[in-house]
Amino acid sequence: MTIVAEALACAMAALLLWAALEKARNPRAIVATIRGLGIGDAVARPMAIAIMLAELLIASALLLRPDAKLTQWSVIALAALFAIAGLVALRLDHPVPCSCFAVGGNGRLGIRQLIAFVPWTAAASMLRFGVRETLATGAASFAVIALGIAGVHALLLRERRRVMTPHSR
């Protein structure tokens, strides 16, 4: 079970790191999402920063201390926060844009966040029972994940540039 739990920790960390970096790259998107939920500017901006930091810290904790109860409960708390946001969005009379990963940019908050709560909670629970010690290679895993995300962004940027630049012959 340990290898499965360690793989889950790395996968969750990669998703949270990607999400945090995308929000940092375009903070207006997460602020707009928070505003769309009916929260005013005075709270929306600090909340956006808090969410980005929480994702980054939890991603780091998943790699460095997946065995810690605080790490596992933090994963569940963040998933619950997003599920509540999805529930609130479903009750509103207007669609609320989802800025989770900034991919495509046309997602909406709602049922996906409610459904996602289940696998995130299950994965955090598997860490509780599957990781008996911290990841010895947590820092290396963090570096590999960060480089992987940077590589994907570089490929996306290259493709975007190729599409936007007229071909000269």
Phi and psi restraints in degrees (value plus and minus 20) as a CYANA .aco file:
   2 THR   PHI     -80.5   -40.5
   2 THR   PSI     -62.6   -22.6
   3 ILE   PHI     -84.2   -44.2
   3 ILE   PSI     -57.6   -17.6
   4 VAL   PHI     -85.9   -45.9
   4 VAL   PSI     -64.6   -24.6
   5 ALA   PHI     -84.3   -44.3
   5 ALA   PSI     -60.9   -20.9
   6 GLU   PHI     -85.7   -45.7
   6 GLU   PSI     -59.4   -19.4
   7 ALA   PHI     -84.4   -44.4
   7 ALA   PSI     -61.1   -21.1
   8 LEU   PHI     -81.8   -41.8
   8 LEU   PSI     -63.8   -23.8
   9 ALA   PHI     -79.0   -39.0
   9 ALA   PSI     -63.8   -23.8
  10 CYS   PHI     -86.5   -46.5
  10 CYS   PSI     -61.3   -21.3
  11 ALA   PHI     -85.4   -45.4
  11 ALA   PSI     -64.7   -24.7
  12 MET   PHI     -84.6   -44.6
  12 MET   PSI     -60.6   -20.6
  13 ALA   PHI     -82.3   -42.3
  13 ALA   PSI     -62.0   -22.0
  14 ALA   PHI     -82.1   -42.1
  14 ALA   PSI     -64.6   -24.6
  15 LEU   PHI     -83.0   -43.0
  15 LEU   PSI     -64.8   -24.8
  16 LEU   PHI     -88.4   -48.4
  16 LEU   PSI     -58.3   -18.3
  17 LEU   PHI     -84.8   -44.8
  17 LEU   PSI     -64.5   -24.5
  18 TRP   PHI     -78.4   -38.4
  18 TRP   PSI     -68.2   -28.2
  19 ALA   PHI     -80.7   -40.7
  19 ALA   PSI     -63.9   -23.9
  20 ALA   PHI     -83.8   -43.8
  20 ALA   PSI     -63.4   -23.4
  21 LEU   PHI     -86.2   -46.2
  21 LEU   PSI     -58.2   -18.2
  22 GLU   PHI     -86.0   -46.0
  22 GLU   PSI     -59.9   -19.9
  23 LYS   PHI     -86.2   -46.2
  23 LYS   PSI     -58.6   -18.6
  24 ALA   PHI     -87.8   -47.8
  24 ALA   PSI     -54.5   -14.5
  25 ARG   PHI     -87.4   -47.4
  25 ARG   PSI     -56.2   -16.2
  26 ASN   PHI    -156.8  -116.8
  26 ASN   PSI      54.9    94.9
  27 PRO   PHI     -85.0   -45.0
  27 PRO   PSI     -42.8    -2.8
  28 ARG   PHI     -81.0   -41.0
  28 ARG   PSI     -51.9   -11.9
  29 ALA   PHI     -85.6   -45.6
  29 ALA   PSI     -66.3   -26.3
  30 ILE   PHI     -90.1   -50.1
  30 ILE   PSI     -54.8   -14.8
  31 VAL   PHI     -83.5   -43.5
  31 VAL   PSI     -61.7   -21.7
  32 ALA   PHI     -84.1   -44.1
  32 ALA   PSI     -58.0   -18.0
  33 THR   PHI     -83.1   -43.1
  33 THR   PSI     -66.2   -26.2
  34 ILE   PHI     -84.1   -44.1
  34 ILE   PSI     -62.3   -22.3
  35 ARG   PHI     -81.2   -41.2
  35 ARG   PSI     -59.9   -19.9
  36 GLY   PHI     -80.2   -40.2
  36 GLY   PSI     -44.0    -4.0
  37 LEU   PHI    -103.2   -63.2
  37 LEU   PSI     -19.7    20.3
  38 GLY   PHI      75.2   115.2
  38 GLY   PSI      -6.2    33.8
  39 ILE   PHI    -117.3   -77.3
  39 ILE   PSI     112.3   152.3
  40 GLY   PHI     -91.7   -51.7
  40 GLY   PSI     146.7   186.7
  41 ASP   PHI     -76.9   -36.9
  41 ASP   PSI     -58.9   -18.9
  42 ALA   PHI     -80.4   -40.4
  42 ALA   PSI     -50.3   -10.3
  43 VAL   PHI    -121.9   -81.9
  43 VAL   PSI     -49.9    -9.9
  44 ALA   PHI     -81.9   -41.9
  44 ALA   PSI     -65.0   -25.0
  45 ARG   PHI     -85.5   -45.5
  45 ARG   PSI     -71.0   -31.0
  46 PRO   PHI     -82.5   -42.5
  46 PRO   PSI     -54.0   -14.0
  47 MET   PHI     -86.3   -46.3
  47 MET   PSI     -59.0   -19.0
  48 ALA   PHI     -81.6   -41.6
  48 ALA   PSI     -63.7   -23.7
  49 ILE   PHI     -84.6   -44.6
  49 ILE   PSI     -62.4   -22.4
  50 ALA   PHI     -82.2   -42.2
  50 ALA   PSI     -59.6   -19.6
  51 ILE   PHI     -86.1   -46.1
  51 ILE   PSI     -64.8   -24.8
  52 MET   PHI     -79.6   -39.6
  52 MET   PSI     -66.2   -26.2
  53 LEU   PHI     -84.9   -44.9
  53 LEU   PSI     -60.6   -20.6
  54 ALA   PHI     -81.2   -41.2
  54 ALA   PSI     -64.9   -24.9
  55 GLU   PHI     -81.5   -41.5
  55 GLU   PSI     -62.5   -22.5
  56 LEU   PHI     -86.1   -46.1
  56 LEU   PSI     -65.5   -25.5
  57 LEU   PHI     -86.0   -46.0
  57 LEU   PSI     -61.4   -21.4
  58 ILE   PHI     -88.4   -48.4
  58 ILE   PSI     -58.0   -18.0
  59 ALA   PHI     -79.3   -39.3
  59 ALA   PSI     -65.4   -25.4
  60 SER   PHI     -82.9   -42.9
  60 SER   PSI     -64.2   -24.2
  61 ALA   PHI     -83.6   -43.6
  61 ALA   PSI     -56.2   -16.2
  62 LEU   PHI     -82.8   -42.8
  62 LEU   PSI     -50.5   -10.5
  63 LEU   PHI    -107.0   -67.0
  63 LEU   PSI     -56.1   -16.1
  64 LEU   PHI    -114.9   -74.9
  64 LEU   PSI     -51.5   -11.5
  65 ARG   PHI    -162.8  -122.8
  65 ARG   PSI      38.6    78.6
  66 PRO   PHI     -85.9   -45.9
  66 PRO   PSI     -38.4     1.6
  67 ASP   PHI    -101.0   -61.0
  67 ASP   PSI     -33.7     6.3
  68 ALA   PHI     -96.2   -56.2
  68 ALA   PSI     115.8   155.8
  69 LYS   PHI     -79.2   -39.2
  69 LYS   PSI     -57.7   -17.7
  70 LEU   PHI     -80.3   -40.3
  70 LEU   PSI     -61.2   -21.2
  71 THR   PHI     -82.0   -42.0
  71 THR   PSI     -69.1   -29.1
  72 GLN   PHI     -84.6   -44.6
  72 GLN   PSI     -64.2   -24.2
  73 TRP   PHI     -88.7   -48.7
  73 TRP   PSI     -50.2   -10.2
  74 SER   PHI     -86.2   -46.2
  74 SER   PSI     -59.2   -19.2
  75 VAL   PHI     -80.1   -40.1
  75 VAL   PSI     -67.1   -27.1
  76 ILE   PHI     -85.3   -45.3
  76 ILE   PSI     -61.1   -21.1
  77 ALA   PHI     -83.7   -43.7
  77 ALA   PSI     -62.1   -22.1
  78 LEU   PHI     -86.1   -46.1
  78 LEU   PSI     -62.2   -22.2
  79 ALA   PHI     -82.2   -42.2
  79 ALA   PSI     -58.7   -18.7
  80 ALA   PHI     -86.2   -46.2
  80 ALA   PSI     -60.3   -20.3
  81 LEU   PHI     -79.3   -39.3
  81 LEU   PSI     -65.2   -25.2
  82 PHE   PHI     -88.7   -48.7
  82 PHE   PSI     -55.9   -15.9
  83 ALA   PHI     -85.0   -45.0
  83 ALA   PSI     -60.8   -20.8
  84 ILE   PHI     -83.6   -43.6
  84 ILE   PSI     -61.5   -21.5
  85 ALA   PHI     -80.8   -40.8
  85 ALA   PSI     -61.4   -21.4
  86 GLY   PHI     -82.8   -42.8
  86 GLY   PSI     -61.9   -21.9
  87 LEU   PHI     -84.1   -44.1
  87 LEU   PSI     -64.4   -24.4
  88 VAL   PHI     -81.1   -41.1
  88 VAL   PSI     -64.3   -24.3
  89 ALA   PHI     -80.7   -40.7
  89 ALA   PSI     -58.4   -18.4
  90 LEU   PHI     -85.2   -45.2
  90 LEU   PSI     -47.9    -7.9
  91 ARG   PHI    -105.9   -65.9
  91 ARG   PSI     -31.4     8.6
  92 LEU   PHI    -101.5   -61.5
  92 LEU   PSI     139.8   179.8
  93 ASP   PHI    -110.9   -70.9
  93 ASP   PSI     -11.1    28.9
  94 HIS   PHI    -158.0  -118.0
  94 HIS   PSI     131.0   171.0
  95 PRO   PHI     -91.2   -51.2
  95 PRO   PSI     123.4   163.4
  96 VAL   PHI    -131.4   -91.4
  96 VAL   PSI     102.2   142.2
  97 PRO   PHI     -85.2   -45.2
  97 PRO   PSI     120.8   160.8
  98 CYS   PHI    -116.4   -76.4
  98 CYS   PSI     107.3   147.3
  99 SER   PHI    -136.0   -96.0
  99 SER   PSI      16.2    56.2
 100 CYS   PHI     -78.3   -38.3
 100 CYS   PSI     -77.0   -37.0
 101 PHE   PHI    -143.3  -103.3
 101 PHE   PSI     -17.9    22.1
 102 ALA   PHI      36.5    76.5
 102 ALA   PSI       4.2    44.2
 103 VAL   PHI    -114.1   -74.1
 103 VAL   PSI      97.8   137.8
 104 GLY   PHI      64.0   104.0
 104 GLY   PSI     -63.0   -23.0
 105 GLY   PHI      55.3    95.3
 105 GLY   PSI     -11.7    28.3
 106 ASN   PHI    -135.4   -95.4
 106 ASN   PSI      -7.0    33.0
 107 GLY   PHI     -95.6   -55.6
 107 GLY   PSI     139.0   179.0
 108 ARG   PHI    -145.0  -105.0
 108 ARG   PSI     123.8   163.8
 109 LEU   PHI     -88.5   -48.5
 109 LEU   PSI     125.7   165.7
 110 GLY   PHI     140.6   180.6
 110 GLY   PSI    -147.1  -107.1
 111 ILE   PHI     -82.0   -42.0
 111 ILE   PSI     -53.3   -13.3
 112 ARG   PHI     -80.6   -40.6
 112 ARG   PSI     -58.3   -18.3
 113 GLN   PHI     -89.8   -49.8
 113 GLN   PSI     -54.9   -14.9
 114 LEU   PHI     -87.0   -47.0
 114 LEU   PSI     -64.7   -24.7
 115 ILE   PHI     -86.1   -46.1
 115 ILE   PSI     -59.8   -19.8
 116 ALA   PHI     -83.1   -43.1
 116 ALA   PSI     -44.1    -4.1
 117 PHE   PHI     -77.4   -37.4
 117 PHE   PSI     -57.7   -17.7
 118 VAL   PHI     -84.4   -44.4
 118 VAL   PSI     -74.6   -34.6
 119 PRO   PHI     -86.9   -46.9
 119 PRO   PSI     -53.5   -13.5
 120 TRP   PHI     -84.6   -44.6
 120 TRP   PSI     -61.7   -21.7
 121 THR   PHI     -87.2   -47.2
 121 THR   PSI     -62.4   -22.4
 122 ALA   PHI     -82.5   -42.5
 122 ALA   PSI     -62.6   -22.6
 123 ALA   PHI     -84.4   -44.4
 123 ALA   PSI     -62.5   -22.5
 124 ALA   PHI     -82.9   -42.9
 124 ALA   PSI     -57.4   -17.4
 125 SER   PHI     -86.1   -46.1
 125 SER   PSI     -58.1   -18.1
 126 MET   PHI     -84.0   -44.0
 126 MET   PSI     -53.2   -13.2
 127 LEU   PHI     -83.9   -43.9
 127 LEU   PSI     -58.3   -18.3
 128 ARG   PHI     -79.3   -39.3
 128 ARG   PSI     -60.4   -20.4
 129 PHE   PHI    -120.1   -80.1
 129 PHE   PSI     -32.3     7.7
 130 GLY   PHI    -127.7   -87.7
 130 GLY   PSI     -39.1     0.9
 131 VAL   PHI    -128.1   -88.1
 131 VAL   PSI      97.1   137.1
 132 ARG   PHI    -118.0   -78.0
 132 ARG   PSI     -35.2     4.8
 133 GLU   PHI    -168.7  -128.7
 133 GLU   PSI     146.4   186.4
 134 THR   PHI     -89.0   -49.0
 134 THR   PSI     138.5   178.5
 135 LEU   PHI     -89.8   -49.8
 135 LEU   PSI     100.0   140.0
 136 ALA   PHI     -86.1   -46.1
 136 ALA   PSI     -46.6    -6.6
 137 THR   PHI    -128.4   -88.4
 137 THR   PSI       9.8    49.8
 138 GLY   PHI     -77.0   -37.0
 138 GLY   PSI     -66.2   -26.2
 139 ALA   PHI     -85.3   -45.3
 139 ALA   PSI     -61.0   -21.0
 140 ALA   PHI     -85.1   -45.1
 140 ALA   PSI     -60.4   -20.4
 141 SER   PHI     -81.3   -41.3
 141 SER   PSI     -62.1   -22.1
 142 PHE   PHI     -79.9   -39.9
 142 PHE   PSI     -65.3   -25.3
 143 ALA   PHI     -83.1   -43.1
 143 ALA   PSI     -63.5   -23.5
 144 VAL   PHI     -83.1   -43.1
 144 VAL   PSI     -64.4   -24.4
 145 ILE   PHI     -83.2   -43.2
 145 ILE   PSI     -65.2   -25.2
 146 ALA   PHI     -82.0   -42.0
 146 ALA   PSI     -62.5   -22.5
 147 LEU   PHI     -85.9   -45.9
 147 LEU   PSI     -57.4   -17.4
 148 GLY   PHI     -81.3   -41.3
 148 GLY   PSI     -65.0   -25.0
 149 ILE   PHI     -83.4   -43.4
 149 ILE   PSI     -63.3   -23.3
 150 ALA   PHI     -81.9   -41.9
 150 ALA   PSI     -59.8   -19.8
 151 GLY   PHI     -83.5   -43.5
 151 GLY   PSI     -62.6   -22.6
 152 VAL   PHI     -82.7   -42.7
 152 VAL   PSI     -63.9   -23.9
 153 HIS   PHI     -83.3   -43.3
 153 HIS   PSI     -58.6   -18.6
 154 ALA   PHI     -83.4   -43.4
 154 ALA   PSI     -62.1   -22.1
 155 LEU   PHI     -84.8   -44.8
 155 LEU   PSI     -61.7   -21.7
 156 LEU   PHI     -84.4   -44.4
 156 LEU   PSI     -61.4   -21.4
 157 LEU   PHI     -84.7   -44.7
 157 LEU   PSI     -62.4   -22.4
 158 ARG   PHI     -80.5   -40.5
 158 ARG   PSI     -64.3   -24.3
 159 GLU   PHI     -85.5   -45.5
 159 GLU   PSI     -63.2   -23.2
 160 ARG   PHI     -80.9   -40.9
 160 ARG   PSI     -61.3   -21.3
 161 ARG   PHI     -85.2   -45.2
 161 ARG   PSI     -60.4   -20.4
 162 ARG   PHI     -83.8   -43.8
 162 ARG   PSI     -60.5   -20.5
 163 VAL   PHI     -90.4   -50.4
 163 VAL   PSI     -56.1   -16.1
 164 MET   PHI    -104.8   -64.8
 164 MET   PSI     -40.8    -0.8
 165 THR   PHI    -111.1   -71.1
 165 THR   PSI     104.5   144.5
 166 PRO   PHI     -84.0   -44.0
 166 PRO   PSI     119.6   159.6
 167 HIS   PHI     -97.5   -57.5
 167 HIS   PSI     106.3   146.3
 168 SER   PHI    -127.4   -87.4
 168 SER   PSI     121.0   161.0
